Amino acid sequence: MKNTLPTASAALALAVLLTGCATTPADGSGTRAVEDAPAASAPGAEPAADAPASEPEGSTSTAFGTRGNPIPVGTTVELGPDWQVNVVSVTADATPIVLAQNPFNDEPVPGRQFVMARLSLTYTGDESGTPWLDLTTKYVGADGNAYAHGSNDYCGVFPEPISDVNEQFPGATREANQCWSVPSEAVAGGVILIEESFSFDDTRVFFQGG
């Protein structure tokens, strides 16, 4: 197994520091869709929504890609100067998939379920990028809480994780999965937050969740 824990821990610590210094809107400032972007499908995934979901409770944002007006599943958008991202599909209850992936995986804690999103990630910058380092992903539940780094928020081993995606050069696209353990009652109406890990700019965008 690759020893990525020190690197990941350092990256996370720096991301937290930068986030703490930022003064950007918590609900994001919005983004724009990339025209004619193809959207793939994943077996067993829920179909893409035809219209934006209802505005999450407590959110006053209305611009496209903010928490109050999340991006429909299957839509590619710009995220900062270097990335285009697309939540291809969302599996609201991926618990059976995750448990079948590895016999040593633990079940989610009582009252929770695993939520898995299929991501398409295109590097559009001038040099190179590594998505699991450059981008931060969270599931923001209908209860307003973000699920990502808590002790009960992890899924264990799941198929094609974003952490297995290596360095990408200009124009490269990869698909991968991200997974969170979320309280079952907070899954419906939740959103998926994706933002640059190391940026003072407001790059966060929100996609429709489960």
TACORNOR-V231706 format. One record per residue. N is the residue number from 1. RES is the residue in one small letter. PSI is psi in whole degrees, 0 to 359 (999 if undefined). Layout:
BEGIN
N;RES;PSI, N;RES;PSI
END
This chain:
BEGIN
1;m;139, 2;k;140, 3;n;81, 4;t;0, 5;l;313, 6;p;317, 7;t;314, 8;a;321, 9;s;318, 10;a;318, 11;a;318, 12;l;319, 13;a;317, 14;l;321, 15;a;318, 16;v;318, 17;l;313, 18;l;319, 19;t;321, 20;g;332, 21;c;344, 22;a;151, 23;t;25, 24;t;158, 25;p;135, 26;a;327, 27;d;3, 28;g;167, 29;s;357, 30;g;173, 31;t;191, 32;r;150, 33;a;149, 34;v;124, 35;e;141, 36;d;34, 37;a;130, 38;p;147, 39;a;121, 40;a;178, 41;s;157, 42;a;140, 43;p;133, 44;g;359, 45;a;158, 46;e;147, 47;p;156, 48;a;146, 49;a;151, 50;d;341, 51;a;157, 52;p;147, 53;a;167, 54;s;152, 55;e;129, 56;p;146, 57;e;134, 58;g;355, 59;s;136, 60;t;4, 61;s;147, 62;t;346, 63;a;150, 64;f;126, 65;g;359, 66;t;174, 67;r;327, 68;g;345, 69;n;69, 70;p;156, 71;i;132, 72;p;145, 73;v;138, 74;g;3, 75;t;128, 76;t;133, 77;v;163, 78;e;138, 79;l;102, 80;g;190, 81;p;348, 82;d;355, 83;w;147, 84;q;132, 85;v;152, 86;n;124, 87;v;100, 88;v;319, 89;s;160, 90;v;128, 91;t;105, 92;a;325, 93;d;89, 94;a;14, 95;t;312, 96;p;324, 97;i;315, 98;v;316, 99;l;329, 100;a;341, 101;q;324, 102;n;125, 103;p;346, 104;f;358, 105;n;140, 106;d;150, 107;e;155, 108;p;154, 109;v;154, 110;p;135, 111;g;0, 112;r;166, 113;q;158, 114;f;132, 115;v;127, 116;m;134, 117;a;139, 118;r;121, 119;l;141, 120;s;127, 121;l;118, 122;t;126, 123;y;123, 124;t;8, 125;g;188, 126;d;343, 127;e;261, 128;s;163, 129;g;157, 130;t;111, 131;p;324, 132;w;343, 133;l;319, 134;d;334, 135;l;143, 136;t;134, 137;t;140, 138;k;154, 139;y;119, 140;v;110, 141;g;169, 142;a;344, 143;d;359, 144;g;359, 145;n;142, 146;a;136, 147;y;119, 148;a;306, 149;h;5, 150;g;161, 151;s;335, 152;n;7, 153;d;354, 154;y;152, 155;c;348, 156;g;216, 157;v;125, 158;f;164, 159;p;139, 160;e;59, 161;p;153, 162;i;333, 163;s;345, 164;d;356, 165;v;126, 166;n;190, 167;e;136, 168;q;142, 169;f;170, 170;p;128, 171;g;352, 172;a;140, 173;t;137, 174;r;151, 175;e;146, 176;a;169, 177;n;151, 178;q;149, 179;c;144, 180;w;150, 181;s;120, 182;v;142, 183;p;133, 184;s;322, 185;e;349, 186;a;359, 187;v;305, 188;a;131, 189;g;0, 190;g;171, 191;v;159, 192;i;122, 193;l;129, 194;i;133, 195;e;163, 196;e;138, 197;s;326, 198;f;75, 199;s;140, 200;f;350, 201;d;160, 202;d;97, 203;t;1, 204;r;138, 205;v;158, 206;f;130, 207;f;155, 208;q;141, 209;g;213, 210;g;999
END
